């Protein structure tokens, strides 16, 4: 007669425990070691993934900073003041300023820096004022190198669109400076890129 006690096959939920009780000590030890190794591997993978994510984030930040610096440098170069000199009456000096802006805009079109054609240049005092203009020594202007005319509609006004410029002229000497203003889609003003003081900024 056999001394082994018969143990019936357990239910499905009790099967893991039943198998574990029948597993040898050496096999249990191996399973425990394997579980520790597996846990260590999971931790190592998690740490490595975190480091990789941090490294990618730093690379993205550096790339974004480099793009920003490049955009700032490009905008500053675009807005670099151009200097000139005109003679005659104030009206003639202002006309000389407009001619210089027209020549600059058309030169930029030829270089591919602006879209043309440049039809004309329209300037007005900046900032706008109501009433007669005072006889100041120098004057600031907001100008547009016009690329298209807007026809006058019924009850409306005619207009023009184009590339913005800012300018300043000293009527006592005839010297002037003008700057091509970078057109920004972002409405938030970038403190690193402002209109140069020479052009009335």
C-alpha positions as CSV (number, residue, x, y, z in Angstrom):
1,X,0.0,0.0,0.0
2,X,1.5,3.3,-1.0
3,X,2.1,5.9,1.7
4,X,1.7,8.9,-0.6
5,X,-1.4,10.9,0.2
6,X,-3.6,11.4,-2.9
7,X,-4.3,15.1,-3.6
8,X,-7.0,15.6,-6.2
9,X,-6.4,18.1,-9.1
10,X,-7.5,21.5,-7.9
11,X,-9.7,24.0,-9.6
12,X,-8.3,26.4,-12.2
13,X,-8.0,29.3,-9.7
14,X,-6.2,27.0,-7.2
15,X,-3.9,25.5,-9.8
16,X,-0.9,28.0,-9.5
17,X,-0.7,27.4,-5.7
18,X,-1.0,23.6,-6.2
19,X,1.9,23.7,-8.7
20,X,4.0,25.9,-6.5
21,X,3.7,23.5,-3.6
22,X,4.8,20.6,-5.8
23,X,7.8,22.6,-7.1
24,X,11.3,21.7,-5.8
25,X,13.2,24.1,-3.7
26,X,15.9,24.5,-6.3
27,X,13.4,25.4,-9.0
28,X,11.7,27.9,-6.6
29,X,15.0,29.5,-6.0
30,X,15.6,29.8,-9.8
31,X,12.2,31.3,-10.3
32,X,12.9,33.9,-7.5
33,X,16.3,34.8,-9.1
34,X,14.6,35.2,-12.5
35,X,12.0,37.4,-11.0
36,X,14.6,39.6,-9.4
37,X,16.6,39.8,-12.7
38,X,13.4,40.7,-14.6
39,X,12.5,43.4,-12.1
40,X,16.0,44.9,-12.4
41,X,15.7,44.8,-16.1
42,X,12.4,46.7,-16.0
43,X,13.8,49.3,-13.7
44,X,16.9,49.7,-15.9
45,X,14.7,50.1,-19.0
46,X,12.6,52.7,-17.2
47,X,15.7,54.7,-16.1
48,X,17.1,54.5,-19.6
49,X,13.9,55.7,-21.2
50,X,13.7,58.6,-18.8
51,X,17.3,59.6,-19.6
52,X,16.6,59.3,-23.3
53,X,13.5,61.5,-23.0
54,X,15.4,64.1,-21.0
55,X,18.2,64.0,-23.6
56,X,15.7,64.5,-26.4
57,X,14.0,67.3,-24.6
58,X,17.4,69.1,-24.1
59,X,18.2,68.6,-27.8
60,X,14.8,70.0,-28.8
61,X,15.4,73.0,-26.5
62,X,18.8,73.6,-28.0
63,X,17.4,73.3,-31.5
64,X,14.6,75.7,-30.7
65,X,17.1,78.2,-29.2
66,X,19.3,78.0,-32.3
67,X,16.3,78.6,-34.6
68,X,15.3,81.6,-32.5
69,X,18.8,83.1,-32.6
70,X,18.8,82.6,-36.4
71,X,15.4,84.4,-36.8
72,X,16.5,87.3,-34.6
73,X,19.7,87.7,-36.5
74,X,17.8,87.5,-39.8
75,X,15.3,90.1,-38.7
76,X,17.9,92.5,-37.4
77,X,19.8,92.2,-40.7
78,X,16.5,92.9,-42.6
79,X,15.8,95.9,-40.5
80,X,19.3,97.4,-40.6
81,X,19.1,101.2,-41.2
82,X,19.9,102.5,-44.6
83,X,21.2,106.1,-44.6
84,X,20.9,108.8,-47.2
85,X,20.9,112.6,-47.9
86,X,18.5,114.8,-49.8
87,X,18.4,118.5,-50.6
88,X,15.9,121.3,-51.2
89,X,12.7,122.1,-49.5
90,X,11.1,119.8,-46.9
91,X,8.8,118.5,-49.6
92,X,11.8,117.8,-51.8
93,X,13.6,116.1,-48.9
94,X,10.6,113.9,-48.2
95,X,10.4,113.0,-51.9
96,X,14.1,112.1,-51.9
97,X,13.4,109.8,-48.9
98,X,10.6,108.1,-50.8
99,X,12.8,107.6,-53.9
100,X,15.5,105.9,-51.7
101,X,12.9,103.6,-50.2
102,X,11.6,102.7,-53.7
103,X,15.1,101.9,-54.9
104,X,15.8,99.8,-51.8
105,X,12.5,97.8,-52.1
106,X,13.1,97.1,-55.8
107,X,16.6,96.0,-55.1
108,X,15.3,93.5,-52.5
109,X,12.8,92.2,-55.1
110,X,15.6,91.6,-57.6
111,X,17.6,89.7,-54.8
112,X,14.5,87.6,-54.0
113,X,14.2,89.1,-50.5
114,X,10.8,90.6,-51.2
115,X,7.8,89.9,-53.5
116,X,7.1,92.5,-56.1
117,X,6.5,94.3,-58.2
118,X,7.0,97.5,-56.3
119,X,4.6,100.1,-57.8
120,X,5.4,103.1,-55.7
121,X,6.1,104.2,-52.1
122,X,3.5,105.9,-49.9
123,X,4.6,107.6,-46.7
124,X,2.7,109.3,-43.9
125,X,3.7,111.0,-40.7
126,X,4.3,108.6,-37.8
127,X,2.5,108.7,-35.4
128,X,-0.6,110.2,-37.1
129,X,-1.7,113.5,-35.8
130,X,-4.8,115.6,-36.3
131,X,-4.6,119.2,-37.5
132,X,-1.7,121.2,-39.1
133,X,1.8,119.7,-38.9
134,X,4.2,121.5,-36.6
135,X,7.4,122.7,-38.1
136,X,9.7,120.3,-36.3
137,X,13.4,119.8,-37.0
138,X,13.0,116.1,-37.8
139,X,10.1,113.9,-38.7
140,X,9.3,110.2,-38.5
141,X,7.4,108.4,-41.3
142,X,5.6,105.1,-41.7
143,X,6.0,104.1,-45.4
144,X,4.7,101.3,-47.6
145,X,6.5,99.9,-50.7
146,X,3.2,99.3,-52.5
147,X,2.7,96.0,-54.3
148,X,-1.0,96.3,-55.0
149,X,-3.6,99.0,-55.1
150,X,-7.0,98.6,-53.5
151,X,-9.8,100.1,-55.6
152,X,-12.1,102.5,-54.0
153,X,-15.5,100.8,-53.3
154,X,-18.8,102.5,-53.0
155,X,-18.8,104.5,-49.8
156,X,-15.2,103.3,-49.0
157,X,-11.7,104.5,-49.6
158,X,-9.0,103.5,-51.9
159,X,-5.9,101.9,-50.3
160,X,-2.7,100.0,-50.9
161,X,-0.9,97.0,-49.6
162,X,2.8,96.3,-49.6
163,X,6.0,96.0,-47.5
164,X,6.3,98.3,-44.4
165,X,9.1,100.7,-43.9
166,X,9.9,103.2,-41.1
167,X,12.0,106.3,-41.7
168,X,13.3,109.5,-40.1
169,X,14.5,112.7,-41.7
170,X,16.4,115.6,-40.3
171,X,15.2,118.7,-42.2
172,X,18.1,120.8,-40.8
173,X,20.7,118.6,-42.6
174,X,18.7,116.7,-45.2
175,X,20.0,113.4,-43.7
176,X,17.6,110.5,-43.4
177,X,17.5,106.9,-42.3
178,X,15.0,104.2,-43.3
179,X,14.4,100.6,-42.2
180,X,12.5,97.8,-43.8
181,X,10.3,96.5,-41.1
182,X,10.0,92.7,-40.7
183,X,6.4,91.6,-41.1
184,X,5.6,89.4,-38.1
185,X,2.6,87.0,-38.1
186,X,3.0,86.7,-34.3
187,X,1.1,89.6,-32.7
188,X,3.4,89.5,-29.6
189,X,6.2,92.0,-29.9
190,X,9.6,90.5,-29.7
191,X,11.7,92.6,-27.3
192,X,14.9,91.4,-29.0
193,X,13.8,92.8,-32.4
194,X,12.6,96.4,-32.3
195,X,12.6,99.3,-34.9
196,X,16.1,100.9,-34.8
197,X,16.2,104.3,-33.2
198,X,17.8,105.7,-36.4
199,X,14.6,105.1,-38.2
200,X,12.4,106.5,-35.5
201,X,12.0,103.5,-33.3
